[in-house]
Amino acid sequence: MAPSERLKGLEVFVCTADAGSFTAAAERLNLTNSAVGKAVARLEARLNTRLFDRTTRSLALTDAGAAFYRTCVRVLDELEVAEQVLAAGKMEPFGRLRVDAPATFGRMRVLPSLLAFAEQHPGVRPHISFADRFVDLVEEGIDVGIRIGGADAWPAAVGHRFLGTERLIFCAAPAYLDRRGTPTSVAELLDHDAVTYGRADGSANPWLITHGSGPAERRFVEGRIIVGDGEAQVETVLAGGGVAQLATWLVDEHLASGRLIQLVPDAATEGLPLHLIWQRSRQLLPKVDGLLAHLGRTLQIL
């Protein structure tokens, strides 16, 4: 079989998996239902493997089909990368753009910036995922990622740019302070109801307590309320649930509106660093290069 026929079969298979039906794939590819069905059948026959479970109402990937799908997506993405690199000097950003970001920061800060970039470049098709876990850019086919927290050593295949460091402050809602009083020292803060961030393993993040110019102390406090989501933690504090130590990027608009009050400003401290990361092999692509420049401007938190 000619290489071009093999690639055509892969494209039809991936489009069918993405679309969820032969009919939808046929519309996207401007083919007939029959042509799509025959292309998938030929591919299954060549591989001697069933790729889809078919019923009258649904079409779903088999386990083997799902594994083959991931490989096909990488192959087609790399082919697109190779073609775009050759034409990079004369191209506007276009094509699928895979971006991964931490869940809360991604929804609040990255998504609005990415949507603005997509509006400026209609040929770009963003695909953004939100994950509070380590993501291997190369293994998972991610073009650009945002990481809160550093790395002991960045892999050679990954480019990185420091965007700033979180600023952590203590804050509470006016209604809570009216009820419990306003703390004026770290010692008084520790006597208040704490709203802490809970990890998946059941533990809670410590508070970082500064002592003059020395390093911050990690102080584990007994949280009256423990919340496993940054946005929900903010909502709990807004509702008068207690005092929390939060990154300013989470609460700056609430501080500006007066819905939250910063407490003991001298206790503010640095949190985790923010990095923009990307696959070096894709850096010359207009879509990647353009997004890196855009996010570098819009995500600075210093």
KEKE-3310 file (N, C-alpha, C; in steps of 0.2 Angstrom, whole numbers, plus 5000, padded with zeros to 4 digits):
npx = (5004:5003:5011:5004:4991:4990:4992:4980:4971:4973:4970:4956:4952:4955:4948:4935:4935:4936:4924:4914:4905:4901:4894:4896:4909:4911:4904:4914:4925:4921:4916:4907:4896:4898:4911:4919:4916:4921:4934:4938:4935:4944:4956:4955:4955:4968:4976:4971:4963:4950:4944:4934:4919:4904:4887:4869:4866:4878:4896:4911:4928:4938:4948:4961:4959:4959:4972:4978:4973:4979:4992:4991:4987:4998:5007:5001:5001:5015:5018:5011:5018:5031:5028:5023:5035:5043:5037:5036:5041:5033:5020:5004:4999:4991:4981:4979:4981:4988:4986:4991:4986:4987:4972:4964:4971:4972:4959:4955:4965:4973:4964:4955:4965:4970:4959:4958:4969:4965:4955:4961:4968:4961:4963:4969:4966:4962:4965:4963:4968:4965:4974:4979:4991:5007:5012:5018:5025:5030:5026:5012:5009:5008:5008:5011:5013:5008:5016:5014:5026:5042:5056:5067:5077:5075:5069:5079:5072:5062:5057:5058:5051:5053:5039:5036:5033:5021:5012:5008:4995:4986:4969:4952:4934:4924:4912:4915:4926:4919:4912:4922:4933:4947:4963:4979:4992:5003:5002:4989:4982:4983:4974:4962:4948:4953:4953:4958:4968:4965:4973:4973:4976:4971:4978:4982:4987:5001:5002:5012:5023:5031:5046:5053:5067:5071:5069:5053:5042:5035:5019:5008:4991:4976:4963:4947:4939:4941:4946:4946:4949:4954:4946:4934:4939:4941:4928:4923:4929:4924:4911:4912:4918:4930:4948:4960:4976:4980:4984:4988:4984:4972:4963:4964:4954:4943:4949:4951:4938:4933:4927:4935:4947:4964:4975:4986:4998:5012:5015:5014:5020:5031:5025:5024:5034:5030:5030:5031:5031:5037:5037:5053:5055:5044:5045:5047:5036:5023:5011:5014:5025:5019:5009:5017:5023:5012:5006:5017:5017:5004:5003:5011:5015:5022)
npy = (4994:5011:5025:5036:5032:5025:5035:5042:5033:5034:5047:5047:5038:5044:5056:5050:5044:5056:5063:5054:5047:5039:5047:5060:5061:5060:5071:5081:5077:5079:5067:5052:5043:5029:5029:5033:5022:5011:5014:5014:5000:4994:4998:4991:4978:4978:4979:4969:4970:4975:4991:4999:4998:4994:4999:5001:5014:5020:5023:5017:5018:5003:4996:4993:5001:5014:5015:5014:5026:5036:5035:5037:5051:5057:5054:5061:5074:5076:5076:5087:5097:5095:5100:5113:5119:5120:5129:5140:5153:5160:5160:5162:5160:5144:5129:5115:5118:5113:5115:5115:5118:5122:5118:5128:5140:5140:5140:5153:5162:5158:5153:5164:5172:5164:5163:5176:5176:5166:5173:5183:5176:5167:5155:5146:5132:5130:5118:5115:5109:5105:5102:5096:5090:5081:5084:5077:5085:5080:5066:5067:5075:5089:5106:5119:5123:5128:5130:5129:5130:5124:5115:5102:5100:5104:5095:5092:5093:5102:5118:5133:5147:5159:5167:5174:5175:5168:5179:5177:5180:5184:5184:5189:5189:5204:5202:5191:5196:5206:5199:5191:5199:5209:5202:5207:5202:5189:5179:5181:5178:5165:5161:5161:5155:5144:5143:5131:5123:5108:5093:5079:5067:5069:5077:5094:5109:5118:5134:5147:5156:5171:5177:5191:5194:5181:5164:5157:5150:5134:5131:5120:5121:5119:5117:5124:5123:5113:5114:5107:5114:5128:5139:5136:5137:5151:5156:5150:5158:5171:5169:5171:5161:5160:5163:5164:5159:5165:5165:5181:5182:5175:5182:5196:5204:5204:5209:5222:5226:5226:5215:5206:5207:5211:5204:5208:5213:5213:5200:5194:5184:5175:5163:5150:5148:5153:5146:5146:5133:5123:5112:5111:5107:5111:5125:5134:5134:5145:5145:5141:5149:5162:5160:5159:5171:5179:5174:5176:5190:5192:5184:5187:5189:5196)
npz = (5000:4996:5004:5005:5005:5017:5026:5023:5028:5041:5044:5042:5051:5064:5063:5063:5076:5083:5079:5083:5075:5059:5051:5055:5054:5040:5035:5040:5033:5020:5013:5008:5018:5016:5011:5021:5031:5024:5023:5036:5039:5030:5036:5048:5044:5038:5050:5057:5068:5078:5079:5083:5093:5088:5088:5084:5088:5093:5093:5098:5103:5104:5117:5111:5100:5106:5110:5098:5092:5100:5096:5082:5082:5087:5077:5066:5071:5071:5058:5053:5060:5054:5041:5044:5049:5038:5031:5040:5039:5031:5036:5044:5061:5063:5064:5075:5092:5106:5123:5140:5157:5175:5185:5192:5190:5176:5172:5177:5172:5161:5151:5147:5141:5131:5123:5118:5110:5101:5095:5088:5079:5068:5062:5071:5081:5096:5109:5125:5141:5158:5172:5187:5189:5186:5169:5155:5142:5129:5129:5130:5119:5120:5116:5122:5139:5156:5171:5188:5201:5202:5194:5197:5187:5171:5157:5142:5130:5133:5133:5143:5152:5165:5173:5184:5202:5213:5225:5241:5252:5268:5271:5273:5274:5276:5284:5292:5299:5306:5315:5322:5324:5320:5316:5320:5320:5317:5327:5332:5320:5320:5329:5323:5314:5301:5284:5274:5260:5254:5250:5238:5245:5257:5266:5271:5264:5271:5280:5275:5285:5288:5295:5298:5288:5286:5280:5275:5287:5287:5293:5299:5301:5310:5300:5300:5290:5276:5259:5243:5231:5223:5218:5225:5238:5239:5237:5249:5259:5255:5259:5272:5279:5286:5289:5276:5268:5253:5235:5227:5213:5214:5221:5218:5212:5221:5232:5227:5226:5239:5244:5250:5263:5266:5278:5291:5283:5283:5284:5272:5259:5247:5236:5225:5210:5193:5178:5160:5148:5135:5120:5113:5100:5093:5093:5083:5076:5069:5076:5089:5093:5092:5102:5113:5114:5116:5129:5137:5138:5144:5155:5165:5182:5191)
capx = (5000:5006:5011:4998:4985:4991:4990:4973:4967:4974:4966:4949:4951:4956:4942:4929:4935:4934:4917:4909:4901:4903:4891:4899:4916:4910:4903:4920:4930:4918:4916:4901:4896:4901:4918:4922:4915:4925:4941:4939:4935:4951:4961:4954:4957:4975:4979:4969:4961:4944:4946:4928:4913:4898:4880:4865:4866:4884:4902:4916:4934:4940:4955:4966:4957:4961:4979:4981:4971:4984:4998:4989:4987:5005:5010:4998:5003:5022:5018:5009:5024:5036:5025:5023:5041:5046:5033:5035:5043:5028:5013:5001:4997:4985:4981:4977:4986:4987:4989:4989:4987:4984:4965:4961:4975:4970:4952:4954:4970:4975:4958:4954:4971:4970:4953:4959:4974:4962:4951:4966:4971:4955:4965:4971:4961:4965:4963:4966:4966:4966:4976:4983:4996:5013:5010:5024:5023:5031:5022:5005:5008:5006:5013:5013:5010:5009:5017:5015:5031:5048:5058:5075:5080:5071:5072:5082:5067:5057:5059:5055:5052:5050:5035:5035:5032:5015:5012:5003:4993:4981:4963:4945:4928:4922:4907:4919:4930:4915:4910:4927:4938:4953:4969:4984:4998:5003:5000:4982:4980:4983:4969:4956:4946:4957:4951:4964:4968:4966:4976:4969:4978:4968:4982:4981:4993:5003:5003:5019:5024:5038:5049:5058:5070:5072:5065:5046:5041:5029:5016:5002:4986:4970:4958:4940:4936:4947:4943:4951:4949:4956:4940:4929:4942:4940:4921:4921:4931:4920:4905:4913:4920:4937:4954:4964:4982:4979:4988:4985:4980:4966:4959:4965:4948:4939:4952:4949:4930:4932:4924:4940:4952:4970:4976:4993:5002:5019:5015:5013:5026:5032:5023:5027:5035:5026:5034:5029:5035:5035:5042:5058:5055:5039:5045:5047:5029:5020:5006:5018:5029:5014:5006:5022:5024:5006:5006:5023:5014:4998:5003:5016:5012:5026)
capy = (5000:5017:5028:5041:5028:5023:5041:5044:5029:5036:5053:5045:5034:5049:5060:5046:5044:5063:5065:5050:5043:5039:5052:5066:5061:5061:5078:5085:5076:5079:5061:5049:5038:5023:5029:5033:5016:5007:5016:5011:4993:4992:4999:4986:4972:4978:4978:4963:4972:4979:4998:5002:4994:4998:4998:5005:5020:5023:5021:5019:5015:4998:4997:4993:5007:5020:5015:5016:5033:5040:5035:5041:5058:5060:5054:5066:5080:5077:5077:5094:5101:5096:5104:5120:5121:5121:5135:5144:5160:5164:5157:5165:5154:5140:5122:5113:5120:5109:5119:5112:5122:5120:5119:5135:5146:5139:5143:5160:5167:5156:5152:5171:5174:5159:5164:5182:5174:5163:5178:5186:5171:5162:5148:5142:5128:5128:5112:5116:5104:5108:5096:5097:5084:5082:5083:5076:5088:5076:5060:5069:5079:5096:5111:5124:5121:5132:5126:5132:5126:5124:5109:5102:5100:5104:5091:5095:5094:5107:5125:5136:5154:5161:5172:5177:5171:5170:5182:5174:5185:5182:5188:5187:5194:5209:5200:5187:5201:5210:5194:5188:5204:5209:5200:5212:5199:5182:5175:5182:5175:5157:5159:5162:5149:5144:5139:5128:5120:5101:5089:5073:5062:5070:5082:5101:5113:5122:5141:5150:5161:5174:5180:5196:5193:5174:5160:5156:5144:5130:5130:5116:5124:5115:5120:5123:5121:5111:5114:5104:5118:5135:5144:5135:5140:5158:5156:5149:5164:5176:5168:5172:5154:5161:5166:5159:5162:5164:5169:5187:5181:5172:5186:5203:5208:5204:5214:5229:5228:5227:5209:5203:5212:5208:5204:5207:5214:5211:5192:5192:5180:5172:5157:5145:5151:5151:5145:5144:5128:5121:5108:5115:5105:5115:5132:5138:5135:5151:5145:5140:5155:5167:5160:5160:5178:5182:5172:5179:5196:5192:5180:5190:5190:5200)
capz = (5000:4996:5010:5005:5007:5024:5030:5022:5032:5048:5045:5042:5058:5069:5062:5065:5083:5086:5078:5086:5071:5052:5047:5057:5050:5033:5034:5041:5028:5013:5010:5009:5024:5014:5010:5028:5034:5020:5025:5043:5038:5027:5041:5053:5041:5038:5056:5060:5074:5079:5082:5086:5095:5084:5089:5079:5091:5095:5090:5103:5103:5108:5120:5105:5096:5109:5110:5091:5091:5103:5092:5076:5084:5088:5070:5062:5073:5069:5051:5053:5063:5049:5036:5046:5050:5032:5029:5045:5038:5027:5038:5050:5065:5061:5066:5082:5097:5112:5129:5147:5163:5181:5184:5194:5186:5169:5170:5178:5169:5155:5146:5144:5137:5125:5119:5115:5105:5096:5091:5084:5074:5067:5059:5076:5084:5103:5113:5131:5146:5164:5175:5193:5190:5181:5162:5151:5136:5123:5129:5129:5113:5122:5113:5127:5146:5161:5177:5195:5204:5198:5192:5199:5181:5165:5151:5136:5125:5135:5134:5149:5154:5171:5172:5191:5208:5217:5231:5246:5258:5272:5269:5276:5272:5281:5289:5296:5304:5311:5320:5325:5326:5315:5318:5319:5321:5315:5333:5332:5314:5321:5334:5320:5309:5295:5278:5271:5254:5255:5244:5236:5250:5263:5270:5270:5263:5277:5279:5275:5290:5287:5301:5296:5282:5285:5276:5277:5290:5285:5299:5298:5305:5310:5296:5302:5284:5271:5253:5238:5225:5224:5217:5230:5244:5239:5239:5256:5262:5254:5263:5279:5283:5290:5286:5272:5264:5246:5230:5225:5207:5215:5225:5217:5211:5227:5236:5224:5227:5246:5247:5255:5267:5267:5285:5293:5277:5284:5284:5265:5257:5241:5235:5220:5204:5188:5172:5153:5145:5128:5116:5109:5093:5090:5095:5077:5072:5071:5082:5096:5094:5093:5109:5119:5115:5119:5136:5140:5140:5148:5162:5170:5189:5196)
cpx = (5004:5006:5006:4992:4984:4989:4983:4969:4967:4970:4959:4947:4951:4950:4936:4929:4933:4927:4912:4905:4903:4900:4894:4906:4916:4908:4909:4925:4927:4918:4909:4902:4900:4908:4922:4922:4920:4933:4943:4940:4942:4956:4961:4957:4965:4979:4977:4966:4955:4945:4940:4923:4907:4891:4876:4865:4873:4890:4907:4922:4935:4946:4960:4965:4960:4968:4982:4979:4977:4990:4997:4989:4994:5008:5007:5000:5010:5022:5016:5014:5029:5034:5025:5030:5044:5043:5033:5037:5038:5021:5011:4999:4991:4986:4979:4983:4984:4990:4986:4991:4984:4976:4963:4964:4973:4964:4952:4959:4972:4970:4957:4959:4971:4964:4954:4964:4970:4957:4955:4968:4966:4957:4968:4965:4963:4961:4966:4963:4968:4968:4981:4988:5002:5011:5017:5022:5024:5027:5015:5004:5005:5011:5016:5009:5012:5010:5018:5020:5036:5050:5065:5079:5075:5074:5074:5077:5062:5060:5055:5056:5049:5046:5034:5034:5025:5017:5006:5001:4987:4975:4957:4940:4926:4917:4910:4923:4925:4913:4916:4933:4943:4959:4975:4991:4998:5000:4992:4979:4979:4977:4962:4954:4950:4953:4957:4963:4969:4968:4972:4971:4975:4972:4980:4987:4995:5002:5010:5019:5031:5040:5055:5060:5072:5068:5058:5046:5035:5025:5009:4997:4980:4965:4951:4937:4941:4943:4948:4951:4950:4950:4935:4932:4940:4932:4919:4923:4927:4913:4906:4915:4926:4942:4958:4971:4981:4983:4984:4981:4973:4961:4959:4958:4943:4942:4951:4942:4929:4928:4928:4944:4958:4972:4984:4998:5009:5020:5015:5020:5026:5029:5027:5029:5031:5030:5029:5033:5032:5039:5046:5057:5049:5039:5045:5040:5026:5015:5009:5021:5025:5011:5011:5023:5018:5005:5011:5021:5009:4998:5008:5013:5016:5023)
cpy = (5006:5021:5033:5038:5027:5029:5043:5040:5031:5042:5052:5042:5039:5054:5057:5046:5051:5065:5060:5046:5044:5045:5059:5067:5062:5068:5083:5084:5077:5073:5058:5044:5032:5023:5029:5026:5011:5008:5013:5003:4991:4993:4993:4979:4972:4977:4972:4964:4976:4985:5001:4997:4998:4995:5002:5012:5024:5019:5022:5015:5009:5000:4997:4999:5013:5020:5017:5023:5037:5041:5038:5048:5061:5060:5060:5073:5081:5079:5085:5098:5101:5100:5111:5123:5124:5128:5141:5152:5164:5162:5161:5159:5151:5133:5121:5115:5117:5113:5115:5117:5119:5122:5126:5140:5146:5142:5151:5165:5165:5156:5159:5173:5170:5161:5171:5180:5170:5167:5182:5182:5166:5155:5144:5138:5126:5122:5113:5111:5107:5102:5098:5091:5085:5080:5082:5079:5083:5070:5062:5073:5086:5101:5116:5122:5127:5128:5130:5128:5125:5116:5108:5102:5100:5099:5095:5097:5099:5113:5128:5143:5156:5167:5176:5172:5173:5174:5180:5179:5182:5187:5185:5191:5198:5206:5195:5191:5204:5205:5192:5193:5203:5207:5205:5209:5192:5177:5175:5178:5167:5156:5160:5155:5150:5140:5137:5124:5112:5097:5082:5067:5063:5075:5089:5105:5118:5130:5143:5156:5164:5177:5185:5194:5186:5170:5159:5150:5140:5128:5126:5119:5119:5119:5119:5120:5119:5110:5112:5108:5125:5140:5143:5137:5148:5159:5155:5155:5170:5175:5169:5166:5155:5164:5161:5163:5160:5168:5175:5186:5178:5177:5194:5207:5209:5209:5221:5231:5228:5220:5205:5208:5208:5209:5204:5208:5212:5204:5190:5189:5177:5165:5153:5149:5149:5151:5143:5139:5126:5116:5112:5113:5108:5122:5136:5138:5141:5151:5145:5147:5161:5167:5161:5167:5181:5180:5175:5186:5196:5188:5182:5191:5194:5207)
cpz = (5000:5002:5011:5007:5014:5028:5029:5027:5039:5049:5046:5049:5064:5069:5064:5073:5086:5085:5081:5082:5064:5049:5049:5054:5043:5031:5035:5035:5020:5009:5011:5015:5022:5013:5016:5031:5030:5022:5032:5043:5035:5032:5046:5050:5040:5044:5060:5067:5074:5082:5085:5088:5092:5086:5084:5082:5093:5092:5095:5102:5107:5112:5115:5101:5099:5110:5103:5090:5094:5099:5085:5077:5084:5081:5066:5064:5071:5062:5050:5055:5057:5043:5038:5047:5044:5029:5034:5044:5034:5029:5044:5054:5063:5064:5073:5086:5104:5118:5135:5152:5169:5181:5186:5190:5179:5168:5171:5174:5162:5149:5143:5139:5130:5120:5115:5109:5099:5092:5086:5078:5073:5065:5065:5080:5091:5106:5120:5137:5153:5169:5181:5194:5185:5174:5158:5144:5130:5123:5127:5123:5115:5119:5118:5134:5150:5167:5183:5199:5199:5196:5194:5193:5175:5160:5146:5131:5127:5136:5140:5150:5160:5170:5179:5196:5211:5223:5236:5251:5262:5271:5272:5273:5278:5286:5294:5302:5308:5316:5324:5327:5320:5318:5316:5319:5318:5321:5333:5326:5316:5326:5330:5316:5303:5290:5274:5264:5255:5249:5243:5241:5256:5268:5268:5269:5269:5275:5279:5280:5289:5294:5299:5289:5281:5281:5279:5281:5288:5292:5297:5303:5304:5306:5299:5296:5279:5264:5248:5231:5226:5223:5223:5237:5244:5240:5246:5260:5261:5258:5270:5283:5287:5286:5282:5269:5257:5241:5228:5218:5208:5218:5223:5216:5217:5232:5234:5226:5234:5249:5251:5257:5268:5275:5286:5286:5277:5284:5277:5263:5250:5241:5230:5214:5198:5181:5165:5150:5139:5125:5112:5101:5089:5091:5089:5073:5074:5076:5089:5097:5095:5100:5114:5120:5118:5127:5140:5142:5145:5155:5167:5177:5193:5197)
residu = (MET:ALA:PRO:SER:GLU:ARG:LEU:LYS:GLY:LEU:GLU:VAL:PHE:VAL:CYS:THR:ALA:ASP:ALA:GLY:SER:PHE:THR:ALA:ALA:ALA:GLU:ARG:LEU:ASN:LEU:THR:ASN:SER:ALA:VAL:GLY:LYS:ALA:VAL:ALA:ARG:LEU:GLU:ALA:ARG:LEU:ASN:THR:ARG:LEU:PHE:ASP:ARG:THR:THR:ARG:SER:LEU:ALA:LEU:THR:ASP:ALA:GLY:ALA:ALA:PHE:TYR:ARG:THR:CYS:VAL:ARG:VAL:LEU:ASP:GLU:LEU:GLU:VAL:ALA:GLU:GLN:VAL:LEU:ALA:ALA:GLY:LYS:MET:GLU:PRO:PHE:GLY:ARG:LEU:ARG:VAL:ASP:ALA:PRO:ALA:THR:PHE:GLY:ARG:MET:ARG:VAL:LEU:PRO:SER:LEU:LEU:ALA:PHE:ALA:GLU:GLN:HIS:PRO:GLY:VAL:ARG:PRO:HIS:ILE:SER:PHE:ALA:ASP:ARG:PHE:VAL:ASP:LEU:VAL:GLU:GLU:GLY:ILE:ASP:VAL:GLY:ILE:ARG:ILE:GLY:GLY:ALA:ASP:ALA:TRP:PRO:ALA:ALA:VAL:GLY:HIS:ARG:PHE:LEU:GLY:THR:GLU:ARG:LEU:ILE:PHE:CYS:ALA:ALA:PRO:ALA:TYR:LEU:ASP:ARG:ARG:GLY:THR:PRO:THR:SER:VAL:ALA:GLU:LEU:LEU:ASP:HIS:ASP:ALA:VAL:THR:TYR:GLY:ARG:ALA:ASP:GLY:SER:ALA:ASN:PRO:TRP:LEU:ILE:THR:HIS:GLY:SER:GLY:PRO:ALA:GLU:ARG:ARG:PHE:VAL:GLU:GLY:ARG:ILE:ILE:VAL:GLY:ASP:GLY:GLU:ALA:GLN:VAL:GLU:THR:VAL:LEU:ALA:GLY:GLY:GLY:VAL:ALA:GLN:LEU:ALA:THR:TRP:LEU:VAL:ASP:GLU:HIS:LEU:ALA:SER:GLY:ARG:LEU:ILE:GLN:LEU:VAL:PRO:ASP:ALA:ALA:THR:GLU:GLY:LEU:PRO:LEU:HIS:LEU:ILE:TRP:GLN:ARG:SER:ARG:GLN:LEU:LEU:PRO:LYS:VAL:ASP:GLY:LEU:LEU:ALA:HIS:LEU:GLY:ARG:THR:LEU:GLN:ILE:LEU)
# end
